[in-house]
Amino acid sequence: MKTFKHICAAVLSVASFSAVAQSSVSSYFLDGSLYNYKMNPAMKAERGYFSLLIGNLAVGTRGNVGLSDFIYPYDDDKLTTFMSGTVDQNEFLGKLPSKVRMNLGLNETIFAGGFRAFGGFASFDLSIHSSTSVMLPKGLFEFAKTGLQNNSYSFSDLSLNTMNYAAFTLGYSREVIPGLRVGANVKYIAGLAHANVQVNKLNVELNQDHWMIESHATAQAALFCDADVTTDDDGILDNIEIGSISAPTAHGFGIDLGVEYDLEQWVPGLTVSASIVDLGKIYWKNMLSAQSNESKVEFNGFNEIEYDNFAETFEDEFERLGEDAADMVNLYYTGKKKGGTSLDAKMYIGAKYEMPFYRPLSVGLLYQHNFSSFVCNRFDHVRGYVNVAPIKWFSATVNYGYTSYGSSLGWMLNFHPAGFNFYIGSDYMITKVSPQFIPLNDLHAHLNIGISIALGARK
């Protein structure tokens, strides 16, 4: 059992310091890649394959801030948060963007397989998807840091969204005319957990020795099992207790569509592709809802954090900061209902050109756009590639991209001789980390790794 306040605090703590995972865009143009059909279902593997548990694992984090934006040294060998009086407010606030965005998650393929069938290539997989996004206005940190310097504050667009589900996917692709290949994936989805908190506006006014806060906020949460909700005497959401685990109570369907065109007969070495994936929706049987009302909340302000052993306890202290932030909004429980949430659809448009003087060497350009009903999940992504496949069983890529979160360097190695396929790579290289291996300059970190059994000959 956890109070809503503790849930918000835990999520903020995780969002600040955890490891979004996606299908690795570094592999998009890579020879021998097995799982590109997740980004474009028209793309096929070079041979049949099967994997179990470790076929395709991706973990990562993305953000437009880093740990060094919130943690500061003092007295030579000690650390403290931005809330400490030893940290200059102008230095701290000058580092922050207008909207602080963070995203984290995990994608894992439990089992997967692919084989030639019906004149094309068929695939199947069972996978787990988890993604959490947070967007916080700079004004929230200004209020936390400067406090009594102003008598009133107003800010908006504070949001948190998490989506967790399992998907069973069937895919098929084939060449319909020389050079033109089309494909589609269909998915059955079992929802595991979802939550969305949206604070559209916060008005803060100083009243003698405390703050009065007026908010406009909504929240929805859904689980794969029943949950018991309790409120206090005023109807404010208090406890959410997980019930017994049974069959999933949330179901949905999705579809991916893709096309790939080899223009060899017109422009030797040029291949273009386009796709849209994750078109679908999950329907939840029990979705808990809450919202704020017009009444004002008394708030005593944020507590200053400063400890000599802060380097060992910073996660606990950021959880405390999250608890303080949760006190700013009272959410009144409005009941359970049925509801649906759309998947975050993605569009990919790519072009690859093989060098005429050495065809195993190629360059590529990929554009990605994330569609989402949740503002914190929307972003654009452009990435350039240099790829090489000097021998039949080995290929590699180095790439550089720019997103709404910032720029990043990526790479991937793929070993695919007869009998197995092993790859490892990253879309976001970490350049500097803390002793706890947390990215300091930004939250860009990513790892994609997998090994599969290769079946049959290349084609």
C-alpha positions as CSV (number, residue, x, y, z in Angstrom):
1,M,0.0,0.0,0.0
2,K,1.3,3.4,-1.0
3,T,-0.2,6.9,-0.7
4,F,-0.5,8.9,-3.9
5,K,2.1,11.2,-2.5
6,H,4.6,8.4,-2.2
7,I,3.8,7.1,-5.6
8,C,4.5,10.6,-7.1
9,A,7.7,10.9,-5.1
10,A,9.0,7.4,-6.2
11,V,8.2,8.2,-9.9
12,L,10.1,11.5,-9.7
13,S,13.0,9.8,-8.1
14,V,13.1,7.1,-10.7
15,A,12.7,9.6,-13.6
16,S,15.6,11.6,-12.3
17,F,18.1,8.7,-11.9
18,S,17.0,5.6,-13.7
19,A,17.9,4.0,-16.8
20,V,13.8,5.0,-22.8
21,A,14.3,2.1,-24.6
22,Q,13.2,1.6,-28.1
23,S,14.3,-0.5,-31.1
24,S,17.8,0.7,-31.7
25,V,17.9,3.2,-34.5
26,S,21.6,2.5,-34.9
27,S,20.6,-0.9,-36.5
28,Y,18.3,0.6,-39.1
29,F,20.7,0.3,-42.1
30,L,22.9,-2.4,-40.6
31,D,23.5,-5.5,-42.7
32,G,22.5,-8.8,-41.0
33,S,20.2,-7.1,-38.5
34,L,17.3,-9.4,-37.4
35,Y,14.9,-7.0,-35.6
36,N,14.6,-4.1,-38.0
37,Y,11.0,-5.2,-38.8
38,K,10.1,-3.6,-35.4
39,M,10.9,-0.2,-37.1
40,N,9.9,-1.1,-40.6
41,P,8.0,-4.4,-41.2
42,A,9.0,-4.4,-44.8
43,M,12.6,-5.2,-43.8
44,K,13.4,-8.9,-43.6
45,A,16.2,-10.8,-42.0
46,E,18.9,-12.4,-44.2
47,R,18.0,-15.9,-42.9
48,G,15.7,-17.6,-40.5
49,Y,16.3,-17.3,-36.8
50,F,15.1,-18.1,-33.3
51,S,15.8,-16.4,-30.0
52,L,14.8,-16.9,-26.3
53,L,15.1,-14.3,-23.5
54,I,18.2,-12.6,-24.8
55,G,17.4,-12.1,-28.5
56,N,16.8,-8.4,-28.2
57,L,17.2,-6.4,-25.0
58,A,17.2,-2.6,-25.0
59,V,17.6,-0.3,-22.0
60,G,18.2,3.4,-21.9
61,T,17.4,6.9,-20.8
62,R,16.9,10.2,-22.6
63,G,16.7,13.7,-21.3
64,N,17.6,17.4,-21.9
65,V,19.3,17.7,-18.4
66,G,21.9,15.7,-16.6
67,L,22.9,14.9,-13.0
68,S,25.4,17.8,-13.0
69,D,22.5,20.2,-13.4
70,F,21.1,19.2,-10.0
71,I,24.1,18.0,-8.0
72,Y,26.9,20.5,-6.9
73,P,30.3,20.1,-5.1
74,Y,31.1,22.1,-2.0
75,D,33.9,22.1,0.6
76,D,36.1,20.3,-2.0
77,D,35.0,16.7,-1.3
78,K,31.3,17.0,-0.6
79,L,28.1,17.0,-2.7
80,T,24.7,18.7,-2.3
81,T,21.6,19.4,-4.4
82,F,20.6,22.6,-6.1
83,M,18.4,23.3,-3.0
84,S,21.4,24.0,-0.8
85,G,22.1,27.6,0.1
86,T,25.7,27.0,-1.1
87,V,24.5,26.8,-4.7
88,D,24.0,30.1,-6.6
89,Q,20.4,30.4,-7.9
90,N,21.5,32.1,-11.1
91,E,24.1,29.4,-11.9
92,F,21.5,26.7,-11.3
93,L,18.5,28.3,-13.2
94,G,20.8,29.4,-16.0
95,K,21.5,25.7,-16.9
96,L,17.9,24.6,-17.1
97,P,15.8,24.5,-20.3
98,S,12.3,26.0,-20.2
99,K,10.9,22.4,-20.1
100,V,12.9,19.7,-18.3
101,R,12.2,16.4,-20.1
102,M,13.2,12.9,-19.1
103,N,12.3,9.5,-20.5
104,L,13.3,6.0,-19.4
105,G,12.3,2.5,-20.1
106,L,12.9,-1.1,-21.0
107,N,12.1,-3.3,-24.0
108,E,12.8,-7.0,-24.0
109,T,12.0,-9.7,-26.5
110,I,11.0,-12.8,-24.6
111,F,11.1,-15.1,-27.6
112,A,11.1,-14.5,-31.4
113,G,11.5,-16.3,-34.7
114,G,11.6,-15.7,-38.4
115,F,11.4,-17.9,-41.5
116,R,10.8,-17.8,-45.2
117,A,7.1,-18.6,-46.1
118,F,4.5,-18.0,-48.7
119,G,6.9,-16.3,-51.1
120,G,8.1,-13.8,-48.4
121,F,9.4,-13.7,-44.9
122,A,7.3,-14.3,-41.7
123,S,8.2,-13.4,-38.1
124,F,6.7,-13.6,-34.6
125,D,7.7,-12.4,-31.2
126,L,6.5,-11.9,-27.6
127,S,8.0,-8.8,-26.0
128,I,7.6,-6.5,-23.0
129,H,7.5,-2.7,-23.4
130,S,7.9,-0.1,-20.6
131,S,8.3,3.6,-21.0
132,T,8.0,6.5,-18.5
133,S,8.2,10.2,-19.4
134,V,8.3,13.3,-17.3
135,M,8.1,16.9,-18.2
136,L,8.6,19.6,-15.6
137,P,8.5,23.4,-16.2
138,K,11.6,25.4,-15.3
139,G,9.3,27.6,-13.1
140,L,8.8,24.7,-10.7
141,F,12.5,24.6,-10.0
142,E,12.6,28.4,-9.7
143,F,9.9,28.3,-7.1
144,A,11.7,25.5,-5.2
145,K,15.0,27.3,-5.2
146,T,14.1,31.0,-4.8
147,G,11.0,30.7,-2.6
148,L,10.3,34.0,-0.8
149,Q,12.0,36.2,-3.3
150,N,8.6,36.5,-5.1
151,N,5.1,36.7,-3.7
152,S,3.5,34.7,-6.5
153,Y,4.4,32.2,-9.2
154,S,2.4,30.7,-12.1
155,F,3.5,27.8,-14.3
156,S,1.9,25.1,-16.4
157,D,2.6,21.9,-18.4
158,L,3.8,19.5,-15.7
159,S,3.1,16.0,-16.8
160,L,4.0,12.4,-16.1
161,N,3.2,9.4,-18.2
162,T,4.0,5.7,-17.9
163,M,2.9,2.9,-20.3
164,N,3.7,-0.8,-19.7
165,Y,2.4,-3.7,-21.8
166,A,3.2,-7.1,-23.3
167,A,2.7,-7.6,-27.1
168,F,2.6,-10.7,-29.3
169,T,3.4,-9.8,-32.9
170,L,3.0,-11.6,-36.2
171,G,4.7,-10.1,-39.2
172,Y,5.0,-10.7,-42.9
173,S,6.8,-9.0,-45.8
174,R,7.4,-9.8,-49.5
175,E,8.5,-8.3,-52.7
176,V,5.5,-7.2,-54.8
177,I,7.4,-5.9,-57.8
178,P,11.1,-6.0,-58.6
179,G,12.8,-3.8,-55.9
180,L,9.6,-2.9,-54.0
181,R,9.0,-4.7,-50.7
182,V,6.0,-4.2,-48.4
183,G,5.3,-5.5,-44.9
184,A,2.9,-5.4,-42.0
185,N,2.9,-6.5,-38.3
186,V,-0.2,-7.2,-36.3
187,K,-0.1,-7.2,-32.5
188,Y,-2.2,-8.5,-29.7
189,I,-1.5,-6.3,-26.6
190,A,-2.0,-7.1,-22.9
191,G,-1.9,-4.0,-20.8
192,L,0.2,-4.2,-17.6
193,A,0.1,-0.7,-16.1
194,H,-0.6,2.8,-17.2
195,A,-0.6,6.2,-15.4
196,N,-0.9,9.8,-16.6
197,V,-0.8,12.9,-14.5
198,Q,-1.3,16.2,-16.1
199,V,-1.0,19.5,-14.3
200,N,-2.2,22.2,-16.7
201,K,-1.8,25.1,-14.3
202,L,-0.4,26.0,-10.9
203,N,-0.9,29.4,-9.3
204,V,1.1,30.0,-6.2
205,E,0.6,33.0,-3.8
206,L,2.4,33.8,-0.5
207,N,0.0,34.2,2.4
208,Q,1.9,35.3,5.6
209,D,4.2,32.3,6.5
210,H,2.9,29.7,4.0
211,W,1.9,29.4,0.3
212,M,-1.6,28.9,-1.1
213,I,-1.7,26.9,-4.3
214,E,-4.5,26.7,-6.8
215,S,-4.1,23.9,-9.4
216,H,-5.9,22.4,-12.4
217,A,-4.8,18.8,-12.6
218,T,-6.1,15.4,-13.7
219,A,-4.8,11.9,-13.2
220,Q,-5.6,8.4,-14.5
221,A,-4.1,5.1,-13.5
222,A,-4.8,1.6,-14.7
223,L,-3.4,-1.8,-13.7
224,F,-3.7,-5.4,-15.1
225,C,-5.5,-6.4,-11.9
226,D,-8.1,-5.0,-9.5
227,A,-7.1,-2.3,-7.0
228,D,-8.8,-0.9,-3.9
229,V,-8.8,2.9,-3.4
230,T,-9.3,4.8,-0.2
231,T,-9.7,8.5,0.4
232,D,-9.6,10.8,3.4
233,D,-12.6,12.5,4.8
234,D,-12.5,15.2,2.2
235,G,-12.4,12.7,-0.7
236,I,-8.7,13.2,-1.5
237,L,-7.0,10.2,-3.0
238,D,-5.0,8.5,-0.2
239,N,-4.2,4.8,-0.7
240,I,-4.1,2.5,-3.7
241,E,-3.9,-1.1,-2.7
242,I,-3.1,-3.8,-5.3
243,G,-5.6,-6.6,-5.4
244,S,-5.1,-10.3,-6.3
245,I,-3.3,-10.9,-9.6
246,S,-5.4,-12.7,-12.2
247,A,-5.8,-12.7,-16.0
248,P,-5.0,-9.3,-17.6
249,T,-8.0,-6.9,-17.5
250,A,-6.6,-4.7,-20.3
251,H,-6.4,-5.7,-24.0
252,G,-5.6,-4.1,-27.2
253,F,-4.5,-4.4,-30.8
254,G,-1.9,-2.7,-33.0
255,I,-0.5,-2.6,-36.5
256,D,2.8,-1.6,-38.2
257,L,3.0,-0.8,-41.9
258,G,6.2,-0.4,-44.0
259,V,7.7,-0.2,-47.5
260,E,11.2,-0.5,-48.8
261,Y,12.2,0.3,-52.4
262,D,15.6,-0.6,-53.9
263,L,16.1,1.9,-56.8
264,E,19.1,0.0,-58.2
265,Q,17.7,0.2,-61.8
266,W,17.5,4.0,-61.7
267,V,20.1,5.1,-59.1
268,P,22.5,2.2,-58.4
269,G,23.1,1.8,-54.7
270,L,20.1,3.8,-53.5
271,T,17.4,2.3,-51.2
272,V,14.6,4.3,-49.7
273,S,12.1,3.2,-47.0
274,A,9.2,4.5,-44.9
275,S,7.0,3.1,-42.2
276,I,4.6,3.9,-39.4
277,V,4.5,1.6,-36.4
278,D,2.6,1.2,-33.2
279,L,-0.8,2.2,-34.5
280,G,-3.1,0.9,-31.9
281,K,-4.9,1.2,-28.6
282,I,-5.2,-0.5,-25.2
283,Y,-8.6,-0.8,-23.5
284,W,-8.5,-0.8,-19.7
285,K,-11.3,-2.4,-17.7
286,N,-10.6,-0.5,-14.5
287,M,-9.1,3.0,-14.9
288,L,-8.9,5.0,-11.7
289,S,-9.5,8.8,-12.2
290,A,-8.9,11.8,-10.0
291,Q,-8.8,15.6,-10.4
292,S,-8.2,18.7,-8.5
293,N,-11.0,21.1,-7.6
294,E,-11.2,24.9,-7.3
295,S,-10.2,25.0,-3.6
296,K,-6.7,26.1,-2.6
297,V,-4.0,24.0,-1.0
298,E,-1.8,25.2,1.9
299,F,1.9,24.4,1.2
300,N,4.8,25.0,3.5
301,G,7.5,25.1,0.8
302,F,10.4,22.9,-0.1
303,N,12.9,21.7,2.4
304,E,16.6,22.6,2.0
305,I,18.7,19.5,1.5
306,E,22.4,19.5,2.5
307,Y,24.2,16.5,3.9
308,D,27.9,15.6,4.4
309,N,27.3,12.1,3.1
310,F,25.1,13.2,0.3
311,A,27.0,11.2,-2.3
312,E,25.6,8.1,-0.7
313,T,22.0,9.2,-0.1
314,F,21.1,11.5,-3.1
315,E,18.3,9.1,-4.3
316,D,16.6,9.3,-0.9
317,E,16.9,13.1,-0.9
318,F,15.4,13.5,-4.4
319,E,12.5,11.3,-3.2
320,R,12.0,13.8,-0.4
321,L,12.0,16.5,-3.0
322,G,9.4,14.6,-4.9
323,E,7.2,14.2,-1.8
324,D,7.4,18.0,-1.3
325,A,6.2,18.5,-4.9
326,A,3.4,16.1,-4.5
327,D,2.1,18.1,-1.6
328,M,1.3,21.0,-4.0
329,V,-1.7,19.2,-5.5
330,N,-4.7,17.6,-3.9
331,L,-6.4,15.1,-6.2
332,Y,-10.0,14.1,-5.5
333,Y,-10.9,10.5,-6.5
334,T,-13.7,10.5,-9.1
335,G,-14.1,6.7,-9.5
336,K,-13.3,3.8,-11.8
337,K,-14.3,3.6,-15.4
338,K,-13.4,1.9,-18.6
339,G,-11.0,3.7,-20.9
340,G,-8.5,3.5,-23.7
341,T,-5.0,4.8,-24.3
342,S,-3.4,5.0,-27.7
343,L,0.1,3.6,-28.3
344,D,2.8,6.1,-29.1
345,A,2.9,5.8,-32.9
346,K,6.2,6.4,-34.7
347,M,7.1,7.3,-38.3
348,Y,10.4,6.4,-39.9
349,I,11.7,7.7,-43.3
350,G,15.1,6.6,-44.4
351,A,17.5,6.6,-47.4
352,K,20.7,4.5,-47.8
353,Y,23.3,5.0,-50.5
354,E,26.1,2.4,-51.2
355,M,29.4,4.0,-52.4
356,P,29.9,3.2,-56.1
357,F,33.7,2.7,-55.6
358,Y,33.1,0.2,-52.7
359,R,29.6,-1.1,-52.3
360,P,30.1,-2.6,-48.8
361,L,30.5,1.0,-47.6
362,S,27.3,3.1,-47.4
363,V,25.8,6.2,-45.9
364,G,22.3,6.7,-44.6
365,L,19.9,9.3,-43.3
366,L,16.9,8.6,-41.0
367,Y,14.1,10.8,-39.8
368,Q,11.9,9.6,-36.9
369,H,8.8,11.4,-35.5
370,N,7.0,10.2,-32.4
371,F,3.2,10.9,-32.3
372,S,1.6,10.9,-28.9
373,S,-1.4,12.2,-27.1
374,F,1.0,12.9,-24.2
375,V,3.1,16.0,-24.7
376,C,6.1,14.7,-22.8
377,N,6.4,11.7,-25.3
378,R,6.5,13.7,-28.5
379,F,9.8,14.3,-30.3
380,D,11.6,14.4,-33.6
381,H,14.8,12.6,-34.5
382,V,17.3,13.0,-37.4
383,R,20.3,10.7,-37.7
384,G,23.2,10.3,-40.2
385,Y,25.0,7.0,-40.7
386,V,28.2,5.5,-42.0
387,N,27.9,1.8,-42.4
388,V,30.4,-0.9,-43.5
389,A,30.1,-4.6,-44.2
390,P,33.7,-5.7,-45.2
391,I,32.9,-9.4,-45.0
392,K,29.7,-11.4,-45.2
393,W,29.5,-12.2,-41.5
394,F,30.4,-8.8,-39.9
395,S,28.9,-5.3,-40.2
396,A,29.2,-2.1,-38.3
397,T,27.8,1.4,-38.1
398,V,28.7,4.7,-36.6
399,N,26.0,7.4,-36.5
400,Y,25.2,10.8,-35.1
401,G,21.8,12.2,-34.4
402,Y,19.9,15.1,-33.1
403,T,16.6,14.9,-31.2
404,S,14.3,17.2,-29.2
405,Y,16.4,16.0,-26.3
406,G,19.8,17.0,-27.8
407,S,22.5,15.3,-29.9
408,S,24.1,11.9,-29.5
409,L,26.7,9.5,-31.0
410,G,25.7,5.9,-31.8
411,W,27.3,2.8,-32.9
412,M,26.6,-0.9,-33.4
413,L,28.6,-4.1,-34.2
414,N,26.8,-7.2,-35.7
415,F,28.4,-10.6,-36.0
416,H,26.3,-12.9,-38.1
417,P,28.1,-16.0,-39.3
418,A,26.4,-19.4,-39.9
419,G,24.7,-20.6,-36.7
420,F,24.3,-17.5,-34.7
421,N,23.7,-13.7,-34.7
422,F,25.2,-11.5,-32.0
423,Y,25.0,-7.7,-31.9
424,I,25.8,-5.0,-29.4
425,G,25.4,-1.2,-29.8
426,S,24.2,2.1,-28.4
427,D,22.2,5.0,-29.7
428,Y,23.5,7.3,-27.0
429,M,27.1,7.2,-25.9
430,I,27.9,8.2,-22.4
431,T,30.8,10.7,-22.2
432,K,31.0,11.3,-18.5
433,V,29.5,9.5,-15.5
434,S,29.4,9.9,-11.7
435,P,30.9,7.2,-9.4
436,Q,27.5,5.7,-9.3
437,F,27.6,5.4,-13.2
438,I,24.9,8.1,-13.7
439,P,25.4,10.3,-16.8
440,L,26.6,13.8,-15.6
441,N,26.1,16.1,-18.6
442,D,22.8,14.7,-19.9
443,L,20.6,11.7,-19.5
444,H,21.5,10.1,-22.9
445,A,22.4,6.5,-22.3
446,H,21.4,3.4,-24.2
447,L,22.4,-0.2,-24.7
448,N,21.0,-2.7,-27.2
449,I,22.3,-6.3,-27.1
450,G,21.1,-9.7,-28.4
451,I,22.0,-13.1,-29.5
452,S,19.9,-15.5,-31.7
453,I,20.3,-18.8,-33.4
454,A,20.6,-18.4,-37.1
455,L,18.7,-20.9,-39.3
456,G,19.4,-21.8,-42.9
457,A,21.4,-20.1,-45.6
458,R,21.6,-16.4,-46.4
459,K,19.3,-15.0,-49.1
